[in-house]
Amino acid sequence: MLFRSQTTAFSDADIASLVAPRAFAVEAGMRDGAVDQEAARREGQRAAAHYQQLGVAARFEFIEHAEGHVAATRRAFEFLGEQLAD
């Protein structure tokens, strides 16, 4: 709410880069009608590049699943467990 005008000036990958080098995962449901899947994949690749440049590629993951707008994957919990174990 405090940064309304600024959030339109940055892409999702730019905002994810602010989290780096901390772990960050994105879940993308293929049946989520609110999301442009191709654009989400492109932003995921751009976000992954930030992590690669920092040498911490394993701390970012773009997780696609067959569901809609839900947290639906075992992989998300596995990723969380891996990151907390480090």
N, C-alpha and C positions, 0 to 999 in steps of 0.2 A: 504494500500500500504506500510506503514511503518513497518508492522509486518508480512510480508509474511511467514517467517519461523516459527514464533511463532503460527500462527493460525492453523497450522497442528498438533501442539502438544496438543491442547485442543479440547475436544468435544463441541458440541453445548450447552449441559447442563452446562459445565464448564464456557463457555462464558456467558450464561444467569445468572449464579450465580454472575457474576460481576455487574449485574444490581440490584440484590437483595440488599435491601428490596424494591426497587422501583417496581412499577407495570410493568408487562411484559406479553404480550399475543402473542401467535403464532397461525396463521391461516394456516391450512393444507387442501389443496384441494385434495379430493380423486381421481380426474382425472388429477392430476398434474404428468405428466410422468417424470419430472425432479427430483422427490423426492421418495425415498424408504419409503413408508408409515409406514411399521412396524418399521423401524429404527427411523422414526420421532416420533412415539408414545413412543418408549422406551426412547428417549432423552427427550420427554415431561415429562415422569414420573420421570426421573432423575432430571430435572430442578424443577419440582414441589416439590421434596423432599428437595431441598435447601430452598424453601420458607416455607415448613412445619417446618423444623428445626429452622427457625427464628421466627416461630409463626405468620407468615403473609401469610398463604396459600391462602387466598382470593385475594391476589395481583398477582397471577399467574394463567393463564388459557391457556389450549391447546384447540383450537377451530377447530374442523373438519367440513368440509362442502363438498357438493357433486360436487362442481365445479372443475375447473382446477387451473392454476397458477394465481389466482386473489384474491383480497380482496373482498369477496362476502357475508359476513354475517352481519346481523343485530346485532348478539351477540357481534361482535367486537366493534361496536359503543356503545352498552349497557355497556360493560366492561369499555370502556374509560370513559363514563359518570359516572359510579359508582366510578371509581378511582379518577376522578377529584372532585367528590362531597365530598370525605373524607377529 
